[in-house]
């Protein structure tokens, strides 16, 4: 059945700030306490969405979460009115207020893991919400993420949205950032590669930074998503590259159809994995970047692999990159040499996403890939699909509600909370989402 890949990008939230909350993500740590610009961050993301939609790629938007998250602050013992809760948290535990105010839900590659209908036993598109339990600020996202996905993929004759796995370390799950799907046409059955960093029963883990994805979680998601067992592969991420700042697989590898674009040190026993993919995926091609041309450190600094690899109708592919990959002389030299080689990559598209990049997320972090047939795409909430009207509407919405500078101290401002609720209430109307946020219920 004919199908295509649709990318749903996360819209940056109103409390986008640099708190350095993500240990293991070196960009996040490096920019801690710097002043952010939420308005610019949102507009940079919207520009990427619109440019890709204009280029013929199907593009949707996923809204931000309500922040600061007052329910979790109350759960931690801060009591009183909303204003009192904010004031107490800011005075007694500002790091918890930062965590409860994080806009990290914008990186929707971590929202869920997707199984297309061509791969599932029941012929539905399955979406399993990520638990994200390795970091407190991300572990609170699952309920709102589930509500948003249900408001977008609302037709249960086509879609099955599953809640997150149990919130324990054994089932650490970071969503599609550690998942790849290979195959020919998008509508044909494919091979799904689940990448994990540790296995609870084997006590395997990197030495310096945490491995956020477990094999146990990946196995559970494959079951929930009803992936046909013969179409599943599991591979372990190289613990040495995790210790160099590769906190998700999508920081060291990206795939599309038959192509895997990765660093030569991305996986444990990489030759065996590539041989397995070669045997199971017709036309499989691995583009391995040698460490001698791009080091792991340079890949992390530029987010070379946190890129989008998109198929054009003629079979060629476009690589969507952050500006940092262009400004790094060695990485840009490699990329231009790649264009001259015998592979499907025929175009480089560079975007300025520096607000997201400074907090540790590039082009691939900002998008959730969902393969949909024509009938399934018609069943998606049409109000979230990018077009000229929505682009203008959302830019006007951002101009009205977003601040152009934000620091950690601003998070205690009750007016910021009120601005956010008013903005999100309006956004749910614009996108026909219904009441998806706690303050609306």
C-alpha angles and dihedrals in degrees: 000000000000114000140159138202115257119195118212111197125203116242110228113248130238094251097055103152140149110252100145091234099151111081107200093034103097097193090054092051095044095057097044115150095005118136114264133203110219093181093054091044092055093046093049089054093047091051091055092049093049095045092053092046089051089051090059101263118131108247134183136174132232115203125236125255127254109269140218087043102220096182092062092047089053089048087057092055105266105135141184132053121344089263092050093048091053093046094049093047092048091050101040105030114007090170089062091049088052091051092048089050099047117132091205092125086081087081095078094173079086095048098088147330115253133213116190119224091249089066101040128094093227097042094243131121107251125204119186113194114232119246094211089191097154091081124041094217091055098039090070093060101077101085095050092041089054091049092049094048091049089051091051100037094036102146106094092193087071106021138050116192114194125199120243122279120262111297098247132112094252090066100045105160128175099182128228092350086084098039132086131182124203132191147099118275112013091241094057123087111274141193115257118211116200113196121202134180101206142016114217096209093048095046091227118157141142118263103233112024130033122263101227101191122065129202089231091058093048091051091050092050091051088055095046092047089050093231110178104255094231089059097057130097129176124204133176121235115235105264091210092062091046086058088054092057103277094136094164132029090243089068090065105026142027129184139194127180106313096350130093114188108192147139116265090244098048100110141033109255090004097178090057092049093049091049089052092051090046090055096046105036116062110228093010115176126187118201102196117189110216118232087230089065101035120014122214088248091055091046089054094045094050100030089228091165096039085082135116119249106201130184123228122208091258092059096255120123135226121211113215110206140178118250089249089072090057096047093052104087097208096046093046090049090053092048094052090049088051090060090059094052128090101268137102095260105107104154141039119209117191126199132188104235098150095140091058093038092055088058093048107266131107136183095297093048090057097058140065114205117218122178109214136179118224091261092049092049090053088054092056116099098269094207092074096056115107119245137139093280096048092046091055092043094051094045090053089048091052092048090053100047112021127090120226094219134031136174132181091262091060092064091079092059108111089206090065089057091049092047090052095050093047090049095048093045088056092044093055088056093049092049097038092235102141121216104334102147126079093238090058095057 
